[in-house]
Amino acid sequence: MEESHSRILPQFEPNGECLSRSDDESAYAEIIVIRHGETEWNAAKRMQGHLDIELNDVGRKQAAAVAHRLSKGPKIAVVYSSDLKRALDTAETIASSCGGLQEAMVLLRRCEFLSNWGFLEDERETNDEVIKDLDLRERHLGDLQGLVYHEASKICPKAYGALSSHRTNQQIPGGGESLDQLYDRCTSALERIGSKHIGERVVVVTHGGVIKSLFERASPSGQAGRVLNTSVNIFHLSEGDIWTIKLWGDVSHLNQTEYLTSAFGGDGTSG
């Protein structure tokens, strides 16, 4: 990654806030990237990938907590989401808590139709106040999907070996993606969203593996660490193809609840 295409901000406060901020950005899109709430498969460390697993009770409460947090902040223009239920349900909870989205969505639909981009007929769809985008899906894990992580090496050793490989172009048997494929897919999606929303604040609800790839795009020499359920991660996408991380891994909205100590997953395998 060329130096000019990203700004590396490796030092963060304990709550995830960046220690240093630059004030020289020109116009940018502020994109609040959030991992979905917890599922039963997260708690069991079962690999989800593209399998469509719903939030559990803890996940729904986590979604309500992050939605309440965002409703108290500056206006959000639009909410985007992976179409998988665990992300979409989290996104819809956020959208319903953040008023004023409906008018923005009507205008966005009209612009997309007039531009003949085909979003409504292709892989991106609108659903009330949430725009679904398949490019925001978790990494496809091939034959490993549905397996408990600690059992996978015995049940599907070849697929597990591919998952564990340090080769970023290694695809997973059974239709699984390589890390390179995931990276290209999800970073292109965020670039597309950012270019449409310069000067606006938008929310993107997605998955742990996707968020780690976005971190790598913005901070290629950094370490993302675990991505917790409903963690708040803020990216500024500036003109000139510059990505800046403004907030990372913040779950302060869960500090007064019992949900911070639950089994989050978020290790890059559970999705």
HELIX and SHEET records of a PDB file:
HELIX    1   1 GLU A    3  HIS A    5  5                                   3    
HELIX    2   2 GLU A   40  ALA A   43  1                                   4    
HELIX    3   3 ASP A   57  SER A   71  1                                  15    
HELIX    4   4 LYS A   85  SER A   97  1                                  13    
HELIX    5   5 LEU A  101  SER A  115  1                                  15    
HELIX    6   6 LEU A  134  LEU A  136  5                                   3    
HELIX    7   7 GLY A  142  LEU A  144  5                                   3    
HELIX    8   8 TYR A  149  ILE A  155  1                                   7    
HELIX    9   9 PRO A  157  SER A  164  1                                   8    
HELIX   10  10 LEU A  179  LYS A  196  1                                  18    
HELIX   11  11 GLY A  208  ALA A  218  1                                  11    
HELIX   12  12 SER A  252  LEU A  254  5                                   3    
HELIX   13  13 GLU A  258  THR A  261  5                                   4    
SHEET    1   A 7 ARG A 124  ASN A 127  0                                        
SHEET    2   A 7 VAL A 130  ASP A 133 -1                                        
SHEET    3   A 7 VAL A  79  SER A  81  1                                        
SHEET    4   A 7 ARG A 201  THR A 206  1                                        
SHEET    5   A 7 TYR A  28  ARG A  35  1                                        
SHEET    6   A 7 VAL A 232  SER A 238 -1                                        
SHEET    7   A 7 ILE A 242  ASP A 250 -1                                        
END                                                                             
